[in-house]
Amino acid sequence: MKSKSLFFISFIIMIIVLILMGINFYVFPFSDMAVRGIGIIILIDLFTLIFSMVRFINSRN
């Protein structure tokens, strides 16, 4: 159950960060520090998303 909630929280964070990157690219450019911060969040969240997805799949089997 814990890996399932971690997966969904990580997935929601990824969607929010990708929306922010889309806003940065198409609508309003953010500052350099904001883009770097968003990039760091994406890297950490991508690792967490993959880790929780593997745990979720292994717990189902």
N, C-alpha and C positions, 0 to 999 in steps of 0.2 A: 504494500500500500504506500509505503514511504517513497519508493522509486517512482510510482505512478504520479504522485503529487509533485515530486521534483521534476518529472518530465513535463507536466503541464505548466508549471510555473516557468520553467526554462523556455518552453515553447512560446508562452505569452510574452516573455521578455524579448525573445528574438523577433517576434512580430512587431513589437513597439519600436525596437531599435532599427529594424529595417524601414519602418515608416519614417522615422527621424532621418535616416540616410536619404530616403527618397525626397523628403522635404528639403534637405540640404542640397541635393543635386538639381532639383527642378524648380523649387519655389524661392527659397531664401537661403543664401549661403551662411553657414555658421562660422564661428571663429575657428582658428586652427586648433586651439586647445579643446574645444567642444568636439571636433571631428576626431581628434586623437582619443579623447575619452570614450566616445562612442565606439571607436575601433577596439579599444581595450575591452569594453563590455562585450562586444561581439566575440572576441577571442575566448574570453572566459566562459561566456554563455554557450558557445559552440562546443567547447570541451565538456561542459556540464550536460548539455543536451545529448551528446553522443554517449557519454557515460551512463546517463539515466535511461536512455533508450536500450542500451545493451542489457542493463540490469532488469529492465521491464520485460524484455523479450525472454531473458533467461528465467525469470520468475514464473512466466506463463508456462514454460515447458516442464 
